[in-house]
Amino acid sequence: MPSGRDRRRSERFPTASIPVLLSDIDGELIDLSQSGAAVIHRSPVSAGAPATLVFPSYGGIYIPCKVLRSLVQVRRAGEEREYVFRSAILFTEMEPEQREPLHEFLEIQIARLKEKQAEAAAAAAEAT
């Protein structure tokens, strides 16, 4: 059976914590690809459930999606622990007039993430 990385449809890019809504649940986008995303949130969602991923700070971009899996994780900040859910999201089919603006938005976001990764790699190389 292929590993999770081998099953992915497209490369994922870690993000800074970007505020999103997963349907009506506040969350943080933690990685992004052309075909899906990972979201951290504090309320449970059911695997297999249809949902909508909303980017409110980007003019309210709405992406129909499906929750592939949702697992409980522990976040640690020093001595403090917080239990959160990490959900894997698959973008679902949409109307052609919706698809193009979404792909344009995703390409812009992914280009920014690649640029930040390159900057971090260059800084790390200079430090050594």
C-alpha positions, -999 to +999 in steps of 0.1 A: +000+000+000+015+034-009+024+058+019+004+090+024+030+110+006+028+087-024-010+089-026-011+127-027-022+142-060+000+172-058+029+186-037+019+202-004+035+233+010+036+242+047+020+276+054+021+301+082-011+298+102-037+313+078-072+318+093-099+298+075-133+284+081-140+247+076-177+251+070-187+270+102-156+260+123-128+284+128-095+269+118-059+275+107-046+264+073-012+246+079-005+233+044-018+237+009-017+221-025-036+223-058-058+194-047-062+199-010-051+212+024-046+205+060-065+224+087-061+226+124-093+233+143-108+229+178-142+212+170-146+177+156-156+170+120-165+137+105-143+120+080-160+117+047-182+147+053-187+173+026-175+208+037-166+242+025-131+257+031-134+295+033-106+320+032-123+351+047-092+373+046-089+368+009-122+383-001-142+352+010-130+325-013-152+294-009-138+260-019-161+229-019-142+200-003-144+167+015-129+158+048-106+128+042-096+122+078-096+141+110-074+132+139-068+145+174-034+160+180-017+176+210-001+210+205+026+219+231+037+254+240+062+251+268+044+233+296+009+239+282-010+213+261-039+219+237-059+192+221-068+201+185-080+183+154-060+181+122-081+174+092-069+164+057-091+181+031-096+172-006-110+199-029-140+186-048-153+193-083-168+227-090-183+247-118-157+258-145-164+295-137-154+289-101-125+266-108-103+292-127-103+318-099-096+291-074-066+278-093-053+313-098-056+319-061-039+286-052-010+293-077-004+327-062-004+313-026+019+283-036+043+307-054+045+328-023+052+297-002+079+285-026+095+319-024+096+318+014+110+283+014+138+294-010+145+324+012+147+302+043+170+277+025+193+306+014+195+320+049+203+286+063+230+281+037+245+315+046+245+306+083+266+275+078 
